[in-house]
Amino acid sequence: MLDETKPLYIAVAEQIEDGILDGTHPEDSPVPSSNELAAFLRINPATAGKGLNLLADAGVLVKRRGVGMFVAPGAITRLRQRRRDDFARAYLVPLLREAAHLGIEPRELTEMMEALQ
């Protein structure tokens, strides 16, 4: 369920992000509390809280005093843009660098990708 290759609090945050992006947690809806997440995922509540706070610090979640954490308005757009940027840095930059080393022109690279679809 959680990605064990990453720190648990980051895996918790990514799981909530995935829920936001797939519609499980719509904008302006509540997300599970740190105690609920801890019980469900069998982790320490402080770890779950750290993951939620990471998202709150990023503006993805908002705290409502006495009520809990809610998905912030605009969270989907914010998450998609951040993940697109991360994707470009992690995959496209190395791809383009290797293509250049191999003498593959951008047009050829586009043709190669289209052929795979």
C-alpha positions in Angstrom: 0.0 0.0 0.0 2.7 2.5 1.0 5.9 2.9 -1.0 8.5 1.5 1.4 11.4 2.9 -0.6 10.6 6.4 0.7 10.2 7.8 4.2 6.8 6.9 5.5 5.6 10.5 5.9 6.3 11.1 2.3 4.5 7.9 1.3 1.5 9.1 3.3 1.6 12.5 1.6 1.8 10.8 -1.8 -1.1 8.5 -1.0 -3.3 11.5 -0.1 -2.1 13.3 -3.2 -3.1 10.3 -5.3 -6.5 10.3 -3.7 -6.9 14.0 -4.6 -5.9 13.5 -8.2 -8.1 10.4 -8.7 -11.2 12.1 -7.1 -11.3 10.1 -3.9 -10.7 13.4 -2.0 -12.4 16.2 -4.0 -11.4 19.8 -3.4 -12.9 21.3 -0.2 -13.6 17.8 1.2 -12.1 16.5 4.4 -9.2 14.0 4.4 -8.7 11.3 7.1 -7.2 12.5 10.3 -3.7 11.5 11.4 -5.2 9.0 13.9 -7.4 7.5 11.2 -4.5 7.2 8.8 -2.3 5.8 11.5 -4.9 3.1 12.3 -5.6 2.2 8.7 -1.9 2.2 7.6 -0.6 0.8 11.0 1.9 3.5 11.5 2.6 6.0 14.2 0.1 8.9 14.3 3.0 11.4 14.4 4.3 10.0 11.1 0.8 10.3 9.5 0.5 13.9 10.9 3.9 14.8 9.4 2.7 13.6 6.0 -0.5 15.7 6.4 1.5 18.7 7.5 3.8 18.4 4.5 0.7 18.8 2.3 -0.6 21.7 4.4 2.7 23.5 4.1 2.6 23.0 0.3 -0.9 24.5 0.2 -2.6 21.2 -0.9 -4.5 20.9 2.4 -5.9 23.5 4.7 -6.4 23.2 8.4 -9.8 24.1 9.7 -9.6 24.7 13.4 -11.5 22.1 15.4 -12.7 20.4 12.3 -9.7 18.8 10.6 -7.8 19.0 7.3 -9.5 19.7 4.0 -8.4 19.6 0.4 -7.5 23.2 -0.6 -9.2 24.9 -3.5 -6.9 24.6 -6.5 -5.1 21.6 -5.1 -5.6 19.5 -8.2 -4.1 22.1 -10.4 -1.2 22.6 -8.0 -0.5 18.9 -7.7 -0.6 18.2 -11.4 1.8 21.1 -12.1 4.3 20.0 -9.5 4.1 16.4 -10.7 4.6 17.5 -14.3 7.6 19.5 -13.3 9.0 16.5 -11.3 8.3 14.2 -14.3 10.2 16.5 -16.6 13.2 16.7 -14.3 13.2 13.0 -13.6 12.5 11.6 -17.0 12.6 14.1 -19.9 15.9 15.9 -19.0 17.8 12.6 -18.9 16.0 11.3 -22.0 16.9 14.4 -24.0 20.5 14.3 -22.7 20.9 10.7 -23.8 19.2 11.4 -27.2 21.7 14.2 -27.8 24.6 11.9 -27.0 23.2 9.4 -29.5 22.7 12.1 -32.2 18.9 11.7 -32.1 17.2 14.8 -33.2 14.0 16.0 -31.4 11.9 15.2 -34.5 13.3 11.7 -34.5 12.6 11.3 -30.8 9.0 12.4 -31.4 8.6 9.9 -34.2 10.0 7.1 -31.9 7.6 8.0 -29.2 4.6 8.1 -31.6 5.6 4.7 -33.0 5.3 3.2 -29.5 1.8 4.4 -28.9 
